Amino acid sequence: MPTPKIWRDGQFVDWPDATIHVLSHVVHYGSSIFEGIRCYATPQGGAVFRLPEHIRRLHDSARIYRMPLRHSADTLIQACLETVAVNELDECYIRPLVIRTGDRMGVMPEDKEPALETFIIVRQWGRYLGDDALAKGVDVCVSSWRRAAPDTFPTLAKAGGNYLNSQLSLLEARQNGFIEGIMLDSFGQISEGSGENVFIAREGVVYTPPLAAAILGGITRDTVIRLLHDLGYEVREQALPREFLYMADEVFFSGTAAEITPIRSVDRIQVGDGVPGPITKAVQDRYLGIAKGRIPDERGWLTAVPEPAVASR
């Protein structure tokens, strides 16, 4: 649902006023980069999960797409916290967004300062893949749409145009009665979901596709790998054939929006016992426990949201 204020290049504007022109470069060519970040309610108040890492990736995406950001990482971190506080939320989804605007009909962007705008949007957003997804798991398919080949789209950038591919995969999955699709890379190996990374457990070892499999380097993916090591599991990042999904004991998605979502079937083939497995549940419990302040945050992954009065401008 909408929230009252959106951060726009250093100023808070009302929700209806955060607009761009139809001739903006981003409208015609998908020239945007963004992040998805979650703020969780903890016993000490709202706290944002791995905020510096997300903003670092936003700056990485900007470099890849030659978008000269005029806001430092520290400025954007503070702006995210203030935007949550000004909207008086203790749990929400945060969307920093950098777009090419200007007035150009050609592919070549205009990167003068007014033609590159930065927004921070916050909104309340529940379970991305359904209310029961985290508890019961979801049914998915292998998509007929593949991830881009190397040296086509830079998949390590979180760019708006990259998600046209994701839309096709997700639309196909929903039209065929599935919640989500898993895409293969250009070599036919497992890549990722439309907006999630994939983990596969077999005989106590957890596998996940490598960065070279045309995946986004997920912040949640990195979190899961670290938590699995903490829990004593071996994690292998390697190329994985499609059929490995059908042989799995457990499969789950990771992502800021999806959190840790179990997968109960792939192409209507049941995964394991058809219910979330012990490894999936252990990672999910630890991840959400830290994010929600129930488990000590030993790595400093949480950034507290200031009181609304502190954030007012």
DRENPA-985605 format. One record per residue (C-alpha): z, y, x; residue in one letter. Coordinates in Angstrom, 2 decimals. Each point is the difference from the previous one (the first is absolute). Layout:
N
Z  Y  X  a
...
//
This chain:
313
0.00  0.00  0.00  m
-0.67  3.58  1.23  p
2.67  1.88  1.89  t
0.38  3.82  -0.10  p
-0.88  0.92  3.58  k
-2.66  -0.96  2.57  i
0.06  1.14  3.65  w
-3.23  1.74  0.98  r
-0.32  1.14  3.60  d
3.54  1.30  0.26  g
0.53  1.26  -3.55  q
1.22  -1.69  -3.15  f
-2.41  0.38  -2.92  v
0.31  -1.13  -3.58  d
-1.60  -3.33  -0.88  w
-2.85  1.59  -2.09  p
-0.87  2.40  2.84  d
-0.56  -2.65  2.71  a
-3.75  -0.05  -0.54  t
-3.20  -0.07  2.06  i
-3.58  1.01  -0.80  h
-2.65  -2.45  -1.12  v
-2.10  1.02  3.04  l
2.75  -1.13  2.38  s
-1.31  -2.27  2.74  h
2.52  -2.72  -0.93  v
-1.39  -0.24  -3.54  v
-3.50  -0.82  1.24  h
0.73  -2.01  3.15  y
3.50  -1.46  -0.27  g
1.19  1.99  3.02  s
3.75  -0.33  -0.32  s
2.82  -1.72  1.81  i
3.34  -0.82  -1.53  f
3.22  -1.94  0.17  e
2.12  -1.94  -2.48  g
3.74  0.21  0.63  i
3.00  -1.07  -2.05  r
3.30  1.74  -0.52  c
2.77  -2.32  -1.18  y
3.27  0.72  -1.76  a
2.88  -1.10  2.24  t
3.77  0.27  -0.45  p
-0.16  3.14  2.18  q
-2.90  1.57  -1.94  g
-3.76  -0.01  0.37  g
-1.43  -1.28  3.30  a
-3.60  -0.26  1.15  v
-1.06  -3.24  1.68  f
-1.63  0.31  3.44  r
-1.15  3.55  -0.59  l
-0.80  0.91  3.66  p
-2.19  -3.09  0.39  e
-2.00  0.91  -3.10  h
-0.54  3.56  1.16  i
-1.03  -1.28  3.45  r
-2.64  -2.15  -1.70  r
-1.18  3.03  -2.01  l
-0.55  1.86  3.27  h
-1.79  -3.06  1.43  d
-2.33  -0.06  -3.02  s
-0.68  3.72  0.48  a
-1.00  -0.56  3.61  r
-2.31  -2.86  -0.90  i
-1.77  2.11  -2.64  y
-0.02  3.19  2.11  r
2.18  1.91  -2.46  m
1.94  2.69  1.89  p
3.40  0.02  -1.68  l
1.85  3.29  0.26  r
3.37  -1.52  -0.92  h
2.09  -1.83  2.60  s
1.61  -3.35  -0.67  a
3.43  1.67  -0.19  d
-1.30  2.52  -2.55  t
-1.46  -2.73  -2.21  l
3.13  -2.14  0.24  i
2.13  2.93  -1.13  q
-2.50  0.88  -2.72  a
0.14  -3.54  -1.41  c
3.79  0.12  -0.17  l
0.01  3.46  -1.59  e
-2.61  -1.00  -2.58  t
2.16  -2.92  -1.11  v
3.07  2.24  -0.12  a
-1.66  2.88  -1.86  v
-1.13  -2.44  -2.69  n
3.57  -1.34  -0.20  e
-0.92  -3.62  0.54  l
1.94  -2.69  1.81  d
-2.67  -2.70  -0.37  e
-3.73  0.62  0.02  c
-3.38  -0.56  1.61  y
-1.16  2.68  2.47  i
-3.68  0.75  0.59  r
-0.88  2.32  2.91  p
-3.69  0.82  -0.38  l
-2.38  1.85  2.31  v
-3.39  0.90  -1.45  i
-3.16  1.77  1.06  r
-0.68  2.68  -2.57  t
-2.30  2.99  0.65  g
-3.32  0.58  -1.72  d
-2.56  -2.36  1.51  r
-2.55  -2.35  -1.50  m
-0.92  -1.59  3.34  g
1.65  -2.90  1.78  v
1.06  2.13  2.97  m
3.50  1.31  -0.76  p
1.20  3.54  0.59  e
3.30  -0.23  1.85  d
0.94  3.66  0.05  k
3.64  0.37  -0.97  e
-0.47  0.80  -3.73  p
-2.29  -3.01  -0.42  a
2.68  -2.54  0.97  l
2.95  -0.15  -2.39  e
3.19  -2.04  0.03  t
1.98  -1.01  -3.06  f
3.18  -2.00  -0.52  i
0.40  -1.57  -3.41  i
3.00  -1.96  -1.27  v
0.21  -2.04  -3.16  r
2.02  -2.78  -1.54  q
-1.82  -3.31  0.39  w
1.37  -3.43  -0.81  g
-1.29  -3.43  0.97  r
-3.57  0.37  1.22  y
-1.20  -3.49  -0.96  l
2.05  -0.36  -3.20  g
3.61  0.07  -1.13  d
0.58  -3.70  0.73  d
-2.08  -0.18  3.18  a
2.86  0.04  2.50  l
1.99  -2.66  -1.87  a
-2.73  -2.35  -1.24  k
-2.99  0.65  2.26  g
-3.62  0.75  -0.85  v
-3.26  -1.90  -0.41  d
-2.79  1.11  2.33  v
-3.55  -0.93  0.95  c
-2.13  0.20  3.10  v
-2.32  2.93  -0.57  s
-3.76  -0.16  0.27  s
0.19  3.43  1.64  w
0.67  0.03  3.74  r
1.65  2.52  2.27  r
-2.24  2.18  2.11  a
-1.37  -1.39  3.26  a
1.21  1.40  3.32  p
-1.54  3.37  0.95  d
-0.81  0.87  -3.64  t
3.17  1.36  -1.65  f
3.13  0.52  2.13  p
2.46  -2.11  -1.98  t
3.00  1.14  2.04  l
-0.41  3.41  -1.65  a
1.50  0.33  -3.47  k
-2.93  1.92  -1.44  a
-0.95  0.61  -3.61  g
-3.60  -1.15  0.40  g
1.13  -3.34  1.39  n
1.53  -0.84  -3.37  y
-3.32  -0.18  -1.82  l
-0.20  -3.50  1.47  n
3.52  -0.70  -1.26  s
-0.89  1.19  -3.49  q
-2.87  -2.45  -0.24  l
2.23  -2.89  1.04  s
2.80  0.93  -2.40  l
-2.35  0.60  -2.93  l
-1.62  -3.39  0.56  e
3.39  -1.71  0.16  a
1.27  1.61  -3.22  r
-3.23  -0.72  -1.87  q
0.40  -3.67  0.93  n
3.62  -0.23  -1.12  g
1.78  0.45  3.34  f
2.48  2.65  1.07  i
-1.49  0.61  3.44  e
-2.72  -1.13  2.38  g
0.19  -1.04  3.63  i
-3.00  1.08  2.04  m
-1.52  -1.72  3.01  l
-1.29  1.89  3.02  d
-3.66  0.10  1.03  s
0.46  -3.28  1.91  f
1.40  -1.83  -3.05  g
3.62  0.01  1.17  q
2.95  1.11  -2.13  i
0.48  3.77  0.07  s
2.24  1.64  -2.65  e
0.39  0.98  -3.64  g
-1.35  3.19  -1.52  s
3.13  1.84  1.09  g
2.25  -2.60  1.60  e
0.30  -2.12  3.12  n
0.26  -3.78  -0.30  v
2.48  -2.49  1.46  f
-0.32  -3.80  -0.16  i
2.81  -2.47  0.73  a
-0.63  -3.62  0.96  r
2.54  -2.44  1.42  e
2.45  2.76  0.87  g
-2.49  2.18  1.91  v
-1.27  3.27  -1.48  v
-3.59  1.09  0.61  y
-1.70  3.35  -0.62  t
-3.48  1.31  0.81  p
-0.26  2.15  3.15  p
-1.00  3.66  0.12  l
-3.50  -1.14  1.01  a
-0.46  -1.62  -3.44  a
-0.93  3.40  -1.53  a
3.49  0.61  -1.34  i
2.08  3.13  -0.29  l
2.89  -0.11  2.44  g
2.66  0.02  -2.70  g
3.39  1.58  0.57  i
1.46  -2.61  -2.35  t
-1.94  -2.69  1.89  r
1.69  1.11  3.20  d
3.35  0.00  -1.79  t
-0.53  -3.55  -1.26  v
-0.92  -1.28  3.46  i
3.20  1.48  1.43  r
2.13  -1.37  -2.83  l
-1.52  -3.46  0.35  l
0.95  0.00  3.69  h
3.53  1.08  -0.97  d
0.16  -2.93  -2.42  l
-1.06  -2.44  2.72  g
-3.59  -0.68  -1.09  y
-3.00  -0.25  2.29  e
-2.78  2.43  -0.92  v
-3.60  -0.52  1.12  r
-2.63  2.73  -0.31  e
-3.33  -1.81  0.12  q
-3.33  -0.50  -1.71  a
0.45  -2.16  -3.09  l
-2.69  -1.82  -2.02  p
-0.15  0.35  -3.77  r
1.12  -3.56  -0.66  e
3.31  0.66  1.76  f
1.05  1.78  -3.20  l
-0.39  -3.27  -1.91  y
2.12  -1.93  2.52  m
2.87  2.47  0.06  a
3.62  -0.69  -0.85  d
0.49  3.68  -0.82  e
-2.19  3.10  -0.20  v
1.13  3.56  -0.58  f
-1.28  3.57  0.06  f
1.66  2.87  1.83  s
-0.54  3.70  -0.55  g
1.78  3.22  -0.88  t
-1.13  -0.19  -3.62  a
0.12  -3.80  -0.33  a
3.16  -0.36  2.13  e
0.38  -3.78  0.54  i
-1.93  -1.71  -2.79  t
-0.17  -3.82  -0.13  p
-3.35  -1.65  -0.76  i
0.31  -3.04  -2.26  r
-3.66  -1.05  -0.10  s
-3.28  0.69  1.79  v
-3.26  -0.74  -1.84  d
2.15  -1.86  -2.55  r
1.33  -2.32  2.71  i
3.80  0.02  -0.13  q
1.78  1.22  3.12  v
2.87  -2.33  0.89  g
2.18  -0.59  -3.07  d
-1.52  2.94  -1.84  g
3.11  2.13  0.43  v
1.12  2.36  2.79  p
0.91  -2.10  3.05  g
3.04  0.30  2.27  p
-1.71  2.00  2.75  i
-1.49  2.46  -2.48  t
3.33  0.46  -1.76  k
1.88  0.43  3.26  a
-2.38  2.74  1.21  v
-0.05  1.67  -3.40  q
3.81  0.04  -0.23  d
0.38  1.43  3.49  r
-2.74  2.58  -0.41  y
1.28  1.33  -3.32  l
3.60  -0.33  1.16  g
-0.64  2.36  2.91  i
-2.22  2.35  -2.02  a
2.58  0.30  -2.78  k
2.96  0.38  2.33  g
1.64  -3.36  -0.78  r
-0.51  -1.28  3.56  i
0.80  2.14  3.08  p
-3.01  1.93  1.29  d
0.35  -1.02  3.65  e
-3.47  1.25  1.00  r
0.28  3.44  -1.56  g
-2.81  -0.60  -2.49  w
1.50  2.19  -2.73  l
-0.19  3.80  -0.08  t
2.41  1.65  -2.43  a
-1.31  2.47  -2.57  v
1.79  3.37  0.08  p
1.72  1.57  -2.98  e
-2.43  1.92  -2.25  p
1.61  3.33  0.83  a
-0.68  -0.53  3.70  v
-3.65  -0.66  -0.70  a
-0.71  2.97  -2.28  s
-2.40  2.71  1.19  r
//
